[in-house]
């Protein structure tokens, strides 16, 4: 997968950081990959809802 990537510094509340960390470990993804996955899922769901 070759795509352009831009680094982003992100401040997360500690509880959310822990929750993402747990999900990342459960899904065998890095923290960064989990955040990207979750954002893509959220936008896809939003787009699907908007098309109805």
Protein Blocks (a to p, Z undefined) as FASTA:
>chain_A
ZZddddddddddfklmmmmmmmmmmnopafklmmmmmmmmmmmmmmmmmmZZ
